Amino acid sequence: MDVITLATNGSMLHEGRIVESEPLAFLPFKAELQDGYRLRSYFIMLHKYPLLTKLSPFFPVYMKQYSECPAAGCITTDFHHLELSKTIEMIGFPGKPQLEIYTSFNGIFNDQASELKPYPLKNLLDMTLKLGKLKHIVFGDKVDVFEFETVFTLFEFLDGIAWVLSFQAGSIECPLRR
C-alpha cells in the first residue's frame, strides 16, 4: 500500500518529497503521522491544501474556529493525547446479525477513551494526535474486545476527525428563537 506521511508542519510527504499539488490523489494512501503530530497540524494541512476542505461541509466552520484560536497553548489536562481508532462491531444476534464499521476520535487518559463533544477546539489544538488500533466487538460483548493493528487511509483520517468534531461544543451555531 502506498504511504503518505503527514508532517507536523502540515505538509504531506510522499516518498520523502513534499506534495505540492493534487492532494486528492493521495486519499486512498495509508496515512502515517510524524512524531509530535498535533490536531493543529491537521488544520495547518487543511490550510496548505484547501482542496481537502471540500471533502466535508463542516470544514469551513472548523477553519473559522481554528483561525480564532490562540497560536499556542490549546490543550486540556483531561487527556494525555487524542486518538483516532476504528471499531468493527457484530450486532443483532439472535435475529438478523449485522456488521458495523466506524471510526472514533477520542481523548485518551490512562488508556480510557472520552468523548470530545464538550471540548471546544481551543482546548484541543495542541494535543498530540495518534492513530489507534482496530477494536473488534462481538455481539455487544464489551468485556472481550479484541484489538488489532490497522491502517487508516488519508480519507479515513480526514473524514474521521471531521465527523467527530461536527458534534463538538460550539461547532455549529444553532440560533434558538422564541
Stockholm file with secondary structure:
# STOCKHOLM 1.0

chainA/1-178         MDVITLATNGSMLHEGRIVESEPLAFLPFKAELQDGYRLRSYFIMLHKYPLLTKLSPFFPVYMKQYSECPAAGCITTDFHHLELSKTIEMIGFPGKPQLEIYTSFNGIFNDQASELKPYPLKNLLDMTLKLGKLKHIVFGDKVDVFEFETVFTLFEFLDGIAWVLSFQAGSIECPLRR
#=GR chainA/1-178 SS CCEEEECTTSCEEETTEECCSCGGGGTTSEEEECTTCBHHHHHHHHHHCGGGGGGCTTHHHHHHHHHTSCSSCCCCTTCSEEEEEEEEEEECCSSSCEEEEEEEEEEEETTEEECCTTSCGGGTTTSBEEEEEEEEEETTEEEEEEEECCCCBHHHHHHHHHHHHTTSTTSSCCCCCC
#=GC SS_cons         CCEEEECTTSCEEETTEECCSCGGGGTTSEEEECTTCBHHHHHHHHHHCGGGGGGCTTHHHHHHHHHTSCSSCCCCTTCSEEEEEEEEEEECCSSSCEEEEEEEEEEEETTEEECCTTSCGGGTTTSBEEEEEEEEEETTEEEEEEEECCCCBHHHHHHHHHHHHTTSTTSSCCCCCC
//
